Amino acid sequence: MGRIARSDADAAPCLMEFALLHPDPDDPNWLRPVPPSVALAHRLNPIERKITEQRRQSIALAEAFEPFMALGVQDTAPNHALTVLEGLDRINAALDLATEQCQNEVLSVQPSGGSRSPEKRLLEALERDKPLIERGVRIRTLYQHTARYNPERLAYVDQFTNGKVEYRTIDELVERLIVCDDTVAFIPIREDRQVALEVRHPGLVRYLIKVFEFIWDRAVPLSAGAPYGTAADGITEIQHSIAKLLIEGHVDEAIARRLGMNVRTCRAHIAKLATALGSGSRAQLGYLIAQSGILDREDEG
């Protein structure tokens, strides 16, 4: 076989890198060629050894995890127990699917307020509720008392008058809730309602239904007339609710949000409450509420 001078191979270092040349044992200044098949085998052997070792490790890992994989299959429900829904489009798509699959009853808690257009929300509710009612699905919805003075809300309610649909109101609601049958529930998890939680865990859904029923039993049917009567002490029901929240330390904005009214209306009620109790300051108002006994009305009921 021929040979080449080492200096001539400097221009092609890859020949040495790929072991296509090796030093001449008789003279280190010369290089002799190596058959390509031998050079290829020399390069492939460490790669194949590495692949074999990694394959062995992957088999060992699979065997180690096999008992845990079996446990996971047993513990995981067919549907995701909790799913985070981000964005109104995804939330509405999940609600649409749930209501399409609903066969018996929809429970809904709908507090007032929020940044979105009330008209748009009512239109979405109308589009979702009408097919349910036509299929004979029962709907029970909880609003705040302030909904009784909302023309758009009343116009929406007037469209559904059969016995399958019931509306009640209560002074205070915390957040939205929608439950379809005893299968799935939806609750918001961010103030702007751009993120919601889809709950399919049977135990959690049952718990939310019990919460709904607890509030429903204490609410007033929408057909029963205005609940904001004036008691013998001159304090209306809404002012009673505001007094309770004031004593708990809530600011005007929080009270308005929880009772489903704007801040200006809330402050007007606070002013009337102060006048009725003879209060000259906010600090005195809290003291007079506590001393007046008006909060005992709840215990008497």
Buried (B, 14 or more C-beta within 10 A) or exposed (E): EEBBEBEEBEEEEEBBEBBBBBBBEEEEEBBBBBEEEEBBEBEEEEEEEEEEEEEEEEEEEEEEEEEEEEEEEEEEEEEEBEBEBEEBEBBBEBBBEBBEEBEEBBBBBBBBBBEEEBEEBBEBBEEBBEEBBEEEBBBBBBBBBBBBEBEBBEEBBEEBEEEBBBBBBBBBBEEBBBBBBBBBBBBBEEEEBBBBBBBBBEEBBEEBBEBBEEBBEEBBEBEEEEBBEEEEEEBBBBBBBBBBBBBEEBEBEBBBBBBBBBBEBBBEBBEBBBEBBEBEEEEEBBEBBEEBEBEEBEEEE
